[in-house]
């Protein structure tokens, strides 16, 4: 019995219960947060009410030891309006469980064709289950742009245990030789006939092998994994964080239980549940800090060059002075900056002596040491690096523009044109992955603490492309990945109180700060906040007061959790 009664629905006019909120009734124009009424502080919603998708289904059929045929039907809209419509179908494959967000798994299908479809897909033969999730991409002219999982399916994939060959080898040699003479792409008629029974034998043997080991978290399918979680009293299901995180957690459940309360196990538990690096700082003030680092970070703070490029000129001679007046573009359309007097200065150190207040996140100027080349230089030192870091730079634009790049550099003092400039690292040879070139930058071990650096790019001059053609830059630690920034929408769709939609976010101001990504971040936050007090030692839960075993502490908390942290920041 509840300790205090509560009202599900009132007949009086005042607003109070979150359930009693008919938006078409003027009496409920505002919502009152009243603890006397039923409430749902952790309620999470899709950003807009998704329209009903007509004729929706997905099915999968295993037709070979590594091949699955997937069929689906979705009625899509080709015309966008003010309300979101189902515009595109994306089917994702996962080997360890159904992908929960659009950024997980492997893309099998991505189409705007309405109606039925079919595809034959080769899956991982080492996994006994193949999982497929159908996502709908919703779009509207009002700015809606999100992905929602609407259907999922799994299919058992048997292992090739050689049953067909074993049956065929029991046939007298004469008949085997005669059958081989009629061999086609998939064997003679006798082998084909026996393969029907061989497939059945392999399927049953694989199923028996699976049933023997299905309580292994790395082997169990999604439903069995949820049952294991309940048996262990974990309080998590695959729908909470995804099967990958749940498998990692259950794999270590014995060590986690034995070492509960220790710093090592606290960090290990949080790493398993978040799939992020986690740091517990007991010396932080005013309370110990739990820092959950972002899974991915784009260290380029203005990757699409939206803050503008400031131009500059080099007289090319130590004694030359350009005084005829000229116009420089600040990067803002319709806002040229004009000034006169320009001192060429040193041939390798251009200097501007005018008084124009030119602003922009980037600057470009000719390479005085190498004719036919120019420099694109970031204006701020906002990339923190430390010895041993390996970073990969890429520019996700057309190949002719990528081919212009010659060197990618990091400077801790000054820049390329300055005699006093201090270069931290440089990469001069890219490696191509698909259609994208990646530049590997290694930070020397002499940098024993995090150092502020800025990005500098040397590129070949081209009559067709200039520095203003550059953009979609990505600089990541230890990762060769697809481009993203804080505006990327191809992620989870669950929102928080701030209205954020995607798993991708800007750390600060859009276009002037670095970007981060953590898969399914809102669900991860909710789950960790729900479980954290069962993970931490009871003596670390509150600064003062009493901790009750049957309720969650809400005041005087002795810990602080921060998310999407960046190393060195």
ABEGO torsion letter per residue (X at the ends): XBABBBBABBABABBABAABBBAABAAAABBBBBAABBBBAABBBBABBBBBBBGBBBBBBBABAABBBBBBBBBBBABBBABBBBABBBBBBBAAEBBABAABEBBABBBABBEBBBBBBBBBAABABBBBBBBBBBBBAAGBBBBBBABBBBBBBBBBAGAAAAAAAABBAAAAAAAAAABBAAEBAAAAAAAAAAAAAAAAAAAAAAAAAAABAAABBAAAAAAAAAAAGAGBBAAAAEAAAAAAAAAAAAAAAAABGBAAAAAAAAAAAAGBBBBBBAABOABBBBBBBBABBBABABAAGAAEBBBBBBAGBAABBBAAEBBBBAGBBGBBBBBBBBBAEBAABBBBABABBBBEABBBBBBAABBGBBBBBBABBABBBBBGBBBBBBBBBBAAAAAABABBBBBABEBAABAABBBABBBABBBBBEABBBBBBBBBAABABBBBBBBBBBBBBBAABBAAABEGBBBBBGBBBBBBBAABABBBABBBAAGBABABBBABBBGABBBBBBBGAAAAAAAAAAAAAAABBAAAABABEBBBAABBBABGBABBBBBGBBBGX
